[in-house]
């Protein structure tokens, strides 16, 4: 998530102070990715260092305002136009967990999948309920339609994401079942043949004595 560019996008609408930026960012995203004021001011400091924002005076309450610069607007336009890079996907805890659970002693990977599926479906239901509330708010005109529409887009992405996760969990479990069935159907390898063994030392001696010697004795 780019906090940097999110703050630039809010500042393009006019000068703002840190707490105001935090509130508007969370309003736009439905607090899906909550920020603290420290994160906001740290990011503003870096943006100011890079020449993308500049102090813009104070409001009537004495809050220091920040304003976007021309370089900041150019950076923001480039961000809007540039596709999100998928060549280095972020680490996904669930994928790492299942990868490590494969073959781990004492771990029932199917139980791990079933537990996660339950949590994923519950999250999907929660997101769907919130989506219905956002649609109702937009249609009724009770609140800021722009913020509700932004939140709706975020919710729909989360719904699609959880739907895909649920399908992937189903696929993973099916693959594990097929592999287990294949392993059970394969015949066990034959046991290695035992080395010849005797219990009579005299017989062993006869077995290794040259044939000519046995003939002369007769």
C-alpha positions in Angstrom: 0.0 0.0 0.0 1.4 3.4 -1.0 0.7 5.8 1.9 3.0 8.3 0.1 0.9 8.5 -3.0 -2.4 8.3 -1.0 -1.4 11.5 0.9 -0.4 13.2 -2.3 -3.8 12.4 -3.7 -5.5 14.0 -0.7 -3.2 17.0 -0.8 -4.1 17.6 -4.4 -7.5 18.6 -3.2 -6.0 21.4 -1.0 -3.7 22.0 2.0 -4.2 19.8 5.0 -2.6 18.9 8.3 -1.6 15.5 9.6 -4.6 14.5 11.6 -6.9 15.6 8.8 -5.0 13.6 6.3 -5.2 10.5 8.5 -9.0 10.9 8.9 -9.6 11.4 5.2 -7.4 8.5 4.2 -9.3 6.2 6.6 -12.6 7.6 5.4 -11.7 6.8 1.8 -10.6 3.3 2.6 -13.1 2.5 5.3 -10.3 2.1 7.8 -9.2 -1.0 6.0 -5.6 0.2 6.4 -5.6 2.3 9.5 -2.9 4.9 9.9 -1.5 6.6 13.0 -0.5 10.2 13.1 3.2 9.3 13.5 3.1 7.4 10.1 1.4 10.4 8.5 4.0 13.0 9.7 6.9 10.7 9.0 5.6 10.3 5.4 5.0 14.1 5.1 8.6 14.7 6.2 9.9 12.4 3.5 7.6 14.0 0.9 8.9 17.5 1.9 12.5 16.2 1.7 11.8 15.0 -1.8 10.3 18.3 -2.8 6.8 16.8 -3.4 5.0 18.8 -0.6 5.8 22.1 1.2 4.6 23.7 4.4 1.5 25.8 3.5 1.0 28.0 6.6 -1.4 27.3 9.4 -5.1 27.0 9.9 -7.1 29.1 12.4 -6.4 26.4 15.0 -2.7 26.6 14.6 -2.3 23.3 12.7 0.7 23.2 10.3 -0.7 22.8 6.8 1.0 20.9 3.9 0.5 21.6 0.2 1.4 19.6 -2.8 4.0 21.0 -5.1 4.3 20.9 -8.9 6.7 18.0 -8.6 4.3 16.3 -6.3 1.5 16.6 -8.9 3.8 15.2 -11.5 4.7 12.3 -9.2 1.0 11.7 -8.6 0.1 11.7 -12.3 2.8 9.2 -12.9 1.6 6.9 -10.1 -2.0 7.0 -11.5 -0.7 6.0 -15.0 1.8 3.4 -13.9 0.4 -0.2 -13.5 1.0 -1.8 -10.1 4.1 -4.0 -10.3 3.2 -7.7 -9.8 6.7 -9.1 -10.6 7.5 -9.0 -6.8 4.3 -9.9 -5.1 4.1 -9.1 -1.4 4.6 -12.0 1.1 1.4 -13.8 1.8 1.2 -15.4 5.3 -1.3 -18.0 4.2 0.7 -19.2 1.2 3.8 -19.4 3.4 1.9 -21.3 6.1 0.6 -23.9 3.7 4.0 -24.3 2.0 5.7 -24.9 5.4 2.9 -27.3 6.5 3.5 -29.7 3.6 5.3 -32.6 5.2 5.7 -31.0 8.5 5.6 -33.6 11.3 2.5 -33.6 13.4 0.7 -31.0 11.2 -2.7 -31.9 9.6 -2.6 -29.7 6.6 -6.2 -30.4 5.7 -7.2 -29.2 9.1 -5.2 -26.0 8.5 -7.0 -25.5 5.2 -10.4 -26.1 6.7 -9.8 -23.6 9.6 -8.7 -21.0 7.2 -11.6 -21.6 4.8 -14.0 -20.9 7.7 -12.3 -17.6 8.5 -12.1 -16.6 4.8 -15.8 -17.3 4.3 -16.7 -15.3 7.4 -14.6 -12.4 6.2 -16.4 -12.6 2.8 -19.8 -12.4 4.5 -18.7 -9.4 6.6 -17.4 -7.6 3.5 -20.6 -8.4 1.7 -22.7 -6.9 4.5 -20.6 -3.8 4.6 -21.0 -3.5 0.8 -24.8 -3.5 1.1 -24.5 -0.7 3.7 -22.3 1.3 1.4 -24.7 0.9 -1.5 -27.6 1.9 0.6 -25.7 5.0 1.8 -24.9 6.0 -1.8 -28.5 5.5 -3.0 -30.0 7.3 -0.1 -27.7 10.3 -0.3 -27.2 10.3 3.4 -23.5 10.8 3.4 -20.5 11.9 1.3 -21.1 9.9 -2.0 -17.4 10.3 -3.0 -16.1 8.6 0.2 -18.8 5.9 0.1 -18.0 5.1 -3.5 -14.3 4.9 -2.7 -15.0 2.6 0.2 -17.3 0.5 -2.0 -14.5 0.0 -4.6 -12.2 -1.1 -1.8 -14.9 -3.5 -0.4 -15.5 -5.1 -3.8 -11.8 -5.7 -4.2 -11.7 -7.4 -0.8 -14.7 -9.5 -1.7 -13.1 -10.7 -4.9 -9.9 -11.4 -3.1 -11.6 -13.5 -0.4 -13.6 -15.4 -3.1 -10.3 -16.2 -4.9 -8.7 -17.3 -1.7 -11.6 -19.6 -0.9 -11.3 -21.2 -4.4 -7.6 -21.6 -4.0 -8.1 -23.3 -0.6 -10.6 -25.7 -2.2 -8.1 -26.4 -5.0 -5.3 -27.0 -2.6 -7.4 -29.5 -0.6 -8.4 -31.3 -3.7 -4.8 -31.6 -4.8 -3.8 -33.0 -1.4 -6.6 -35.6 -1.6 -5.6 -36.7 -5.1 -1.9 -37.0 -4.1 -2.8 -39.1 -1.0 -5.1 -41.4 -3.1 -2.3 -41.9 -5.6 0.2 -42.7 -2.9 -2.2 -45.2 -1.4 -2.8 -46.9 -4.7 0.9 -47.4 -5.6 2.2 -51.0 -4.7 4.7 -51.3 -2.0 8.2 -52.1 -3.2 9.2 -55.8 -2.7 11.4 -56.5 0.3 15.1 -56.9 -0.4 16.2 -60.6 -0.6 17.9 -61.9 2.5 21.5 -63.1 2.1 21.9 -67.0 2.2 22.3 -68.2 5.7 23.4 -71.7 7.2 23.5 -73.0 10.7 25.9 -75.9 10.2 29.6 -74.9 10.2 30.6 -78.3 8.7 28.2 -77.9 5.8 29.7 -74.5 5.2 33.1 -75.9 5.1 32.0 -78.6 2.7 30.4 -76.0 0.5 33.6 -74.1 0.1 36.1 -77.1 -0.1 37.4 -77.7 -3.7 35.6 -80.5 -5.5 38.9 -82.5 -6.1 39.4 -82.8 -2.3 35.9 -84.2 -1.7 36.5 -86.8 -4.5 39.8 -88.0 -3.1 38.2 -88.5 0.3 35.7 -90.9 -1.2 
